Amino acid sequence: MSTESLNRTSEIVETPSQYVVTPKRVNVDVLKQRLLEEKKKEKVKRTIILSSVIVSLGALTMLTY
């Protein structure tokens, strides 16, 4: 390495962070709404799976007779 590159890197001085750390607040209503939406999606998925199982069992029953 050349001394020129070493000199350039030694001149870099870090300044203190200017970001102010603020305490993050959580909106409980938003979290409750997200939870309700997730539960609704899971309920729809369960309903679709259950109905497809029932329809497939019905179809198999009709085919056996």
Rosetta blueprint (number, residue, H / E / L):
1 M L
2 S L
3 T H
4 E H
5 S H
6 L H
7 N H
8 R H
9 T H
10 S H
11 E L
12 I L
13 V L
14 E L
15 T L
16 P L
17 S L
18 Q L
19 Y L
20 V L
21 V L
22 T L
23 P L
24 K L
25 R L
26 V L
27 N L
28 V H
29 D H
30 V H
31 L H
32 K H
33 Q H
34 R H
35 L H
36 L H
37 E H
38 E H
39 K H
40 K H
41 K H
42 E H
43 K H
44 V H
45 K H
46 R H
47 T H
48 I H
49 I H
50 L H
51 S H
52 S H
53 V H
54 I H
55 V H
56 S H
57 L H
58 G H
59 A H
60 L H
61 T H
62 M H
63 L H
64 T H
65 Y L
